[in-house]
């Protein structure tokens, strides 16, 4: 991989550790400490800001040097976190919670442009399908390692730190990651395939126009028309399942306080293993992309079996073992199918508007998370709820196996 691309994804990894730990800690704190699933739902709703701006962020990344975007976002992050740090010592606990929600909102807003810039960097450095797979796998591997560190840090914060101490630690990490991004060069050769004229002025109306062009692509591309409806259903069911996990695990396995953190670590470790394997054996994606639906069915089946285990077994040792095994199986196949999907999209969509189109697609997929967070407030924290959610995932994919449109989009050139 290109050394400048490696530098970008490594710095992105540090950002991921900070922001992901922050979000997970807030979800855990609201659910377990405050017993406020409505606050968890509110936190999920705040993601709509980041999600809604996805297409605009993608359009900007198509027209502006992504390295410059990363630097500007990092400068803003330093300013915002500095204000939060100062405010922590001027406010009581209720005020701190409000500040954290505001900070989460602002962070989501600026992440619109940051995430899109990183996504553009991933495919701009690839000259062919093989390199695209390697870059996607490399990016996923770094993200996975960051998630492992995030899960580990979350366990430490849950066990040993209070709300204020945890927030100060997160602020330190965010500032550290921002400083790392500021050291990236914005010279043309860092992102060699951005725009020919480095003096071209970015125009907001061009970004909006490009955004709607991306929306039109969604309506006309066969792969999008076929795959995205299933992906939306799967994502919504998955995130509803995921958002009730902190409370459910606290109820089902009360003596193992780190169960939710362990779940996140297992997901991340399995994801890293999968992406490292794909990085070394990148032909796996090209050889097995025709089995995309079956691989999705296996990963959903793992969560369905885990839900059955939760329903009928009470031994905490068996439950923790099952949690590790089934989440690992899910994450392995989820990483594989995720890279297959991204590679297919990169193959079939015009590179000139790929950032815009991917931003639009990810917006559609990500909007299921806040919707699921809202719905999770009404879902009974019981084993039967988990069985129904994962059972619907399996049924949806069994139906997908009969959808003949997949033959064209998975096997066609």
C-alpha positions in Angstrom: 0.0 0.0 0.0 1.0 3.6 -0.6 2.9 5.1 2.4 0.8 8.2 2.4 -2.4 6.1 2.4 -1.0 4.1 5.3 -0.3 7.3 7.2 -3.9 8.5 6.7 -5.5 5.2 7.9 -3.2 5.0 10.9 -4.2 8.5 12.0 -7.8 7.6 11.3 -7.3 4.6 13.6 -6.4 6.9 16.5 -9.5 9.1 15.8 -11.6 5.9 15.8 -10.3 4.8 19.2 -11.3 8.2 20.7 -14.7 8.7 19.1 -15.9 5.1 19.2 -14.9 4.7 22.9 -16.7 8.0 23.6 -19.9 6.9 21.9 -19.9 3.4 23.4 -19.2 4.8 26.9 -22.2 7.2 26.6 -24.5 4.3 25.5 -23.3 2.2 28.4 -23.6 5.0 30.9 -27.1 6.0 29.9 -28.3 2.3 29.8 -26.7 0.8 32.8 -25.9 3.7 35.2 -28.9 5.9 34.5 -31.3 3.1 33.3 -32.4 5.5 30.5 -33.0 3.7 27.3 -34.7 6.9 26.1 -31.3 8.7 26.4 -29.7 5.9 24.4 -32.4 6.5 21.8 -31.7 10.3 21.8 -28.0 9.6 21.3 -28.9 7.4 18.4 -31.1 10.2 16.9 -28.1 12.6 17.0 -26.4 10.4 14.4 -28.9 11.7 11.9 -26.8 14.8 11.6 -23.8 12.8 10.5 -25.8 10.5 8.3 -27.8 13.2 6.6 -24.6 15.0 5.6 -23.0 11.9 4.1 -23.7 12.7 0.5 -22.6 16.3 0.8 -19.4 15.1 2.5 -18.8 12.6 -0.3 -19.3 15.4 -2.9 -16.9 17.7 -1.1 -14.3 14.9 -1.0 -14.7 14.3 -4.7 -13.8 18.0 -5.4 -11.3 19.0 -2.7 -8.0 17.4 -1.7 -9.0 15.0 1.1 -5.8 15.7 3.0 -6.9 19.3 3.4 -10.3 18.2 4.6 -8.7 16.0 7.2 -6.6 18.9 8.5 -9.5 21.4 8.7 -11.6 18.9 10.6 -8.8 18.2 13.0 -8.3 21.9 13.8 -12.1 22.2 14.5 -11.9 19.1 16.7 -9.1 20.6 18.8 -11.2 23.8 19.3 -14.4 21.9 20.2 -12.6 19.5 22.6 -10.8 22.4 24.2 -14.1 24.1 25.0 -15.5 20.9 26.4 -12.4 20.4 28.6 -12.8 23.9 30.0 -16.5 23.5 30.6 -16.1 20.2 32.5 -14.7 22.1 35.5 -17.4 24.7 35.5 -20.5 22.4 35.4 -22.3 19.9 37.6 -23.1 16.3 36.5 -26.4 17.1 34.8 -24.7 19.9 32.9 -21.9 17.6 31.9 -24.3 15.1 30.4 -25.9 17.9 28.3 -22.4 19.0 27.3 -21.5 15.5 26.2 -24.6 15.3 24.0 -23.8 18.6 22.4 -20.2 17.5 21.9 -21.5 14.3 20.3 -23.7 16.3 18.0 -20.8 18.6 16.9 -18.5 15.7 16.4 -21.0 13.9 14.2 -21.3 17.1 12.1 -17.6 17.4 11.4 -17.2 13.7 11.0 -19.4 14.0 7.8 -16.5 15.5 6.0 -13.7 13.5 7.8 -15.1 10.1 7.0 -15.8 10.9 3.4 -12.2 12.2 2.9 -10.8 8.9 4.3 -13.2 6.8 2.1 -12.0 8.8 -1.0 -8.4 8.1 -0.1 -9.1 4.4 0.0 -10.0 4.1 -3.7 -7.9 7.0 -5.0 -4.7 5.0 -4.3 -5.9 1.9 -6.1 -5.1 1.3 -9.7 -7.0 -2.0 -10.2 -9.4 -4.4 -8.4 -6.6 -6.2 -6.6 -5.3 -3.0 -5.1 -8.8 -1.9 -4.2 -9.3 -5.1 -2.2 -6.0 -4.6 -0.5 -6.7 -1.0 0.4 -10.2 -1.8 1.6 -8.8 -4.7 3.7 -6.0 -2.6 5.1 -8.5 0.2 6.1 -10.8 -2.4 7.7 -7.9 -4.0 9.5 -6.8 -0.7 11.0 -10.4 0.1 11.9 -10.7 -3.3 13.5 -7.6 -2.9 15.6 -8.9 0.5 16.7 -12.1 -1.1 17.7 -10.2 -3.7 19.8 -8.4 -0.9 21.6 -11.7 1.0 21.9 -13.4 -2.0 23.5 -10.4 -2.5 25.9 -10.4 1.2 26.8 -14.2 1.0 27.4 -13.7 -1.9 29.8 -11.1 0.2 31.8 -13.4 3.2 31.9 -16.4 1.2 33.0 -14.5 -0.5 35.7 -12.2 2.2 37.1 -13.2 5.7 36.0 -16.1 8.0 36.6 -17.9 10.1 34.0 -15.6 13.2 34.3 -12.4 11.2 34.3 -13.5 9.2 31.3 -14.4 12.3 29.4 -11.0 13.9 30.1 -9.3 10.8 28.8 -11.3 10.8 25.6 -10.5 14.5 25.1 -6.8 13.8 25.4 -7.1 11.0 22.8 -9.0 13.2 20.4 -6.5 16.0 20.6 -3.6 13.6 20.2 -5.2 12.1 17.0 -5.9 15.6 15.6 -2.3 16.6 16.1 -1.3 13.4 14.1 -3.6 14.4 11.2 -2.1 17.9 11.1 1.3 16.4 10.2 0.0 14.9 7.0 1.2 16.7 3.9 -1.4 18.3 1.6 0.9 18.3 -1.4 -0.7 17.0 -4.7 1.3 13.7 -4.6 -0.3 12.7 -1.3 -3.7 12.3 -3.0 -2.6 11.9 -6.6 -5.9 11.5 -8.3 -8.1 14.3 -6.8 -8.4 17.1 -9.3 -6.0 18.3 -12.0 -6.0 22.0 -11.0 -5.1 22.5 -7.3 -6.4 26.0 -7.5 -10.0 25.1 -8.4 -12.3 26.8 -5.9 -14.8 24.5 -4.2 -18.4 25.6 -4.7 -21.2 24.5 -2.4 -23.8 24.4 -5.2 -21.5 22.0 -7.1 -21.5 19.7 -4.1 -25.3 19.8 -3.8 -25.6 19.1 -7.6 -23.1 16.2 -7.3 -25.1 14.9 -4.4 -28.3 14.7 -6.4 -26.3 13.0 -9.2 -25.4 10.4 -6.7 -29.0 9.9 -5.7 -29.9 9.4 -9.4 -27.2 6.7 -9.6 -28.9 4.9 -6.7 -32.1 4.7 -8.7 -30.5 3.4 -11.8 -27.6 1.1 -10.8 -28.7 -2.6 -10.8 -26.4 -3.5 -7.9 -27.9 -0.7 -5.8 -31.5 -1.6 -6.7 -30.9 -5.2 -5.8 -28.6 -5.2 -2.8 -29.5 -2.0 -0.9 -33.1 -2.9 0.0 -31.9 -6.1 1.7 -29.0 -4.2 3.4 -31.4 -1.7 4.8 -33.6 -4.4 6.4 -30.6 -6.2 7.8 -29.0 -3.1 9.2 -32.2 -2.0 10.9 -32.7 -5.4 12.5 -29.0 -5.6 13.5 -28.9 -2.2 15.1 -32.1 -2.7 17.0 -30.6 -5.9 18.3 -27.3 -4.2 19.2 -28.9 -1.2 21.0 -30.6 -3.3 23.6 -27.5 -5.4 24.3 -26.1 -3.2 27.2 -29.3 -3.5 29.2 -30.0 -7.1 28.2 -26.5 -8.3 29.1 -26.7 -6.5 32.4 -30.0 -8.4 33.1 -28.9 -11.8 31.7 -25.3 -11.9 32.9 -25.3 -9.5 36.0 -22.1 -10.8 37.5 -20.0 -10.1 34.5 -20.0 -6.4 34.2 -17.6 -6.4 31.3 -19.9 -8.5 29.0 -20.8 -5.6 26.7 -17.1 -4.5 26.4 -16.1 -8.1 25.8 -18.7 -8.3 23.0 -17.2 -5.3 21.3 -13.7 -6.6 21.6 -14.6 -10.0 20.1 -16.3 -8.3 17.2 -13.2 -6.2 16.6 -10.7 -9.0 17.0 -12.6 -11.3 14.6 -12.9 -8.4 12.1 -9.1 -7.8 12.2 -8.4 -11.5 11.6 -10.8 -11.5 8.6 -9.4 -8.4 7.0 -5.7 -9.5 7.5 -6.6 -12.8 5.8 -8.2 -11.0 2.9 -5.2 -8.6 2.8 -2.9 -11.6 2.2 -5.4 -13.6 0.2 -7.2 -10.8 -1.7 -8.4 -13.2 -4.4 -10.8 -14.6 -1.9 -13.1 -11.6 -2.5 -13.1 -12.1 -6.2 -13.5 -15.9 -5.9 -16.4 -15.9 -3.4 -18.4 -12.7 -4.2 -20.9 -15.0 -6.0 -21.7 -16.5 -2.6 -22.5 -13.1 -1.0 -26.0 -14.0 0.0 -25.0 -17.3 1.6 -22.2 -15.6 3.6 -24.8 -13.0 4.9 -27.1 -15.9 5.9 -24.3 -17.5 7.9 -23.5 -14.3 9.8 -27.1 -13.7 10.6 -27.6 -17.3 11.6 -24.8 -16.9 14.2 -26.8 -14.2 16.0 -30.0 -16.2 15.8 -28.2 -19.2 17.5 -26.8 -16.8 20.1 -30.3 -15.5 20.8 -31.6 -19.1 21.3 -28.7 -19.7 23.7 -29.6 -16.7 25.7 -33.2 -17.8 25.9 -32.6 -21.4 27.1 -29.3 -21.3 29.0 -28.7 -19.7 32.4 -25.0 -20.7 33.1 -22.9 -17.6 32.9 -19.9 -19.5 31.8 -21.7 -21.1 28.9 -23.3 -17.8 28.0 -20.0 -16.0 27.9 -18.5 -18.8 25.8 -21.4 -18.6 23.4 -21.1 -14.8 23.2 -17.5 -15.1 22.2 -18.0 -17.8 19.7 -21.1 -16.6 17.9 -20.1 -12.9 17.8 -16.7 -14.0 16.4 -18.4 -16.0 13.7 -20.7 -13.1 12.9 -17.9 -10.6 12.7 -15.7 -12.8 10.5 -18.4 -13.2 7.9 -19.6 -9.6 8.3 -16.1 -8.3 7.5 -15.9 -10.5 4.4 -19.3 -9.5 3.1 -18.6 -5.8 3.8 -15.4 -5.9 1.7 -17.2 -7.8 -1.1 -19.9 -5.1 -1.2 -17.5 -2.2 -1.2 -15.4 -3.8 -3.9 -18.5 -4.5 -6.1 -19.6 -0.9 -5.8 -16.1 0.4 -6.7 -16.1 -1.9 -9.7 -19.5 -0.8 -11.1 -19.7 2.9 -10.3 -18.0 5.8 -12.1 -14.9 6.9 -10.1 -15.6 10.6 -10.8 -18.7 10.4 -8.6 -17.8 7.4 -6.4 -17.3 9.5 -3.3 -20.7 11.1 -3.7 -22.4 7.8 -4.5 -20.8 5.9 -1.6 -21.7 8.8 0.7 -25.3 8.5 -0.4 -25.3 4.7 0.0 -23.7 4.9 3.4 -26.2 7.5 4.4 -29.1 5.2 3.5 -27.5 2.3 5.4 -26.5 4.4 8.4 -29.8 6.0 8.9 -31.1 2.7 10.1 -29.0 3.0 13.2 -30.7 6.1 14.7 -34.1 4.7 13.7 -33.2 1.5 15.4 -32.1 3.4 18.5 -35.5 5.1 18.6 -37.3 1.8 18.2 -35.1 0.1 20.8 -36.9 2.3 23.4 -40.1 0.3 22.8 -38.6 -3.2 22.5 -39.0 -5.4 25.6 -35.6 -6.3 27.1 -36.3 -10.0 26.8 -34.8 -13.1 25.0 -37.9 -13.4 22.8 -37.2 -9.9 21.4 -33.7 -11.1 20.3 -35.1 -14.2 18.7 -37.6 -12.3 16.7 -35.1 -9.7 15.5 -32.5 -12.3 14.4 -35.1 -14.6 13.1 -36.4 -11.9 10.7 -32.8 -11.4 9.5 -32.5 -15.1 8.6 -35.9 -15.1 6.9 -35.0 -12.1 4.8 -31.8 -13.7 3.6 -33.6 -17.0 2.8 -35.8 -15.0 0.6 -32.8 -13.2 -1.0 -31.5 -16.6 -2.0 -34.5 -16.9 -4.4 -34.0 -13.4 -5.9 -32.6 -14.0 -9.4 -31.4 -10.4 -9.8 -28.4 -11.2 -7.7 -27.1 -13.5 -10.5 -26.6 -10.5 -12.7 -25.1 -8.1 -10.2 -22.8 -10.7 -8.6 -21.6 -12.5 -11.7 -22.0 -9.8 -14.4 -19.1 -7.6 -15.5 
